[in-house]
Amino acid sequence: MNDKMMSKKLATSKEFKLRLIDLQYRDLPEEEMNQQIKQIYLEEHGEELDAKIDVYNSYQSSNELFDSSGYDGTAIHFSSKESGVNEVYVISQGSKDALDWEYNIKAMFAGKDSSQAIAVKNFVYEARKEFGVAHTIPTTGLSHSLAHNNNTTAHFVFDTFDEVYSVNGAQTNYYQLYFIDIGFENAVNNHFSLSLSESFDIYDIDPNKLRQFAENYYKDKAKNIHQIISKDDPLYAASAARGFFTLGNVEMVDTNPDYPGLRSLVEDIPDEVMKEFQELAIQYTTASNQGGVNAAMQEILGVNMDVVNKIDDNMPKTYMTDQAEIDEMIRQLDKKVPGLLKRVKTITSNSNLIFSRLEDAGYISNQQKQLIVKEFTKIETELEGIQETLSRWVDVRDTGNFFVQIGGDFTAILKIKRHFNAIKDSLEVLNQEELLTISEELKASHSIAEVLSSLSDGKKSYLGTDMVFTTNHGNKEIKVNISAALRMYQEGKSVLEEKLSKIRQFQAAIDREISKCYDRNKYKVMRKIDDIEANPSLYTHFLRKHLYFSRLDKKVRRIQVHEVFFPLEHTNLDEEIYELKQSVEKSYTYIENYRKAIEDLFTEEKEVATLFRLVEGE
């Protein structure tokens, strides 16, 4: 019998899984992570978690792929001999930093990078080894955002997971799978008659036909994928673009009823426009892999930004010292700008359609739409200006006249600088705060908290990822943050217990230290007395100090000390100790009254009292 048949899995709700995914973003220490998991399980299921928890994080690994790809993950092992529970949850983190969003473009949009999906496979292997469990142990992938793409890709290609649960995930990309899954690549090549040398021709295949083929190819493994997706999530809108396909059991929720979402808008964008986006993304990918954003900009525009930035400081000097770099920049601009302008024109020619839909959906006003279209048109005009300047620049350089060339170079460089500045000004207009409200709305709908909120029923809802209970008293609706109440009760009692322990230690220290100090000093005095009585001659100098005559030599033959030690009398701190203990008792009473008040609000919901009792450990 294999481990999967012998292992029992925890009974977990989708709310528990969502809140567990959210925990991964907080980078909690292991002890606090364990405590949070137990409390979330208690809140969602009304019973204590009957399993041991072990946690392993990707940052604990020495695997260089995790750092270079930007992958972050947390593995959690639940085990219990008594109940037979033995399973692993792996939470892959979604987009968090610049490296993640760079990967978004490379992997999901262009389909040209799978390093984080490979990192998922490696991390799961390491985690099982760290936990000392078999590789056949039931393993569930949890994910949000970018992480869904990583987990499902690892699931399809490497059989990493038994099940995948995701919220607002970046959908799987069949272009990405083509370049990582040899089996899928061969199947596509055979079905669409592509040769190995024509792999990039995959982008020319009818995307609908390719999507249908991919869906059918992965349909069996897709049965173990479960997703919750907000209709307002921007990634859900983006998944309408070529390359993406949504698989598995999908539950749709509406996190922002005031807006219709952007999915239908993206679906209306012509495929050739999306293809232009993808070609730009592929170009960006190739360059940024070699040298980051600056290298990507130079690859796309042909502009050496280091040289351009020197022009404002001292153009004549830059011209003389960086002549070779300027010559290369001219050639690259002449080579790349025409193709770039063609793609930009394809995109901007659809801008009115795109932004009219945004206006219709209520995301922007008519005035904002006109402003956006105006600035995008300006950017296109400036790019055309760059192309025209380039054309004249090349003609001047072809004259062979050195002085004419210098004048032409100076003029052209300054013109291109002005075009760049104009584009920058337009981008600053588009970044005005009032134009960014749409991104805030979409960002909120992408969050786990918004999805949790949409899953609320009449009694239970969520504030962020905290559980909130609602009850009615008369005509009043009362909401109580149960998660916060339980934290306050549990942590408050823990703090008070620690405070009372410190008071007791303080009281014991007073009695112990003062008594010890008294005995220590009494002992020193007795030792001195014994020495004086045993060696009286050694203390003759005390006598000479007071009764000394030069002709008389006095001697001390015997000393007898009559000692009296009074009983220890020290400052009485009993009253202060009593006041400290009273402050703890008052706080205990306050917390218990707080608990009782909440329980009284929910007399019909017995689980509230149960939660308090369990969190206290009764």
NORLINVEN-V108961 format. One record per run of one state. SS is the DSSP state (H for helix, E for strand, L for the rest). FROM is the first residue (numbers start at 1). TO is the last residue. If there is no record, write none. Layout:
BEGIN
SS/FROM/TO  SS/FROM/TO
END
This chain:
BEGIN
L/1/2  H/3/6  L/7/7  E/8/8  L/9/13  H/14/24  L/25/29  H/30/45  L/46/51  E/52/57  H/58/60  L/61/63  H/64/69  L/70/72  E/73/80  L/81/84  E/85/92  L/93/97  H/98/109  L/110/114  H/115/131  L/132/138  E/139/145  H/146/158  L/159/162  E/163/169  L/170/171  E/172/173  H/174/180  L/181/181  H/182/192  L/193/195  H/196/204  L/205/206  H/207/217  L/218/218  H/219/222  L/223/224  E/225/230  L/231/233  H/234/238  L/239/243  E/244/245  L/246/248  E/249/253  L/254/262  H/263/268  L/269/270  H/271/301  L/302/304  H/305/311  L/312/314  H/315/321  L/322/322  H/323/348  L/349/350  H/351/361  L/362/365  H/366/397  L/398/401  H/402/430  L/431/432  H/433/435  L/436/436  H/437/446  L/447/447  H/448/454  L/455/459  E/460/463  L/464/465  E/466/473  L/474/475  E/476/481  H/482/534  L/535/535  H/536/546  L/547/548  E/549/549  L/550/551  E/552/552  L/553/573  H/574/601  L/602/605  H/606/616  L/617/618
END
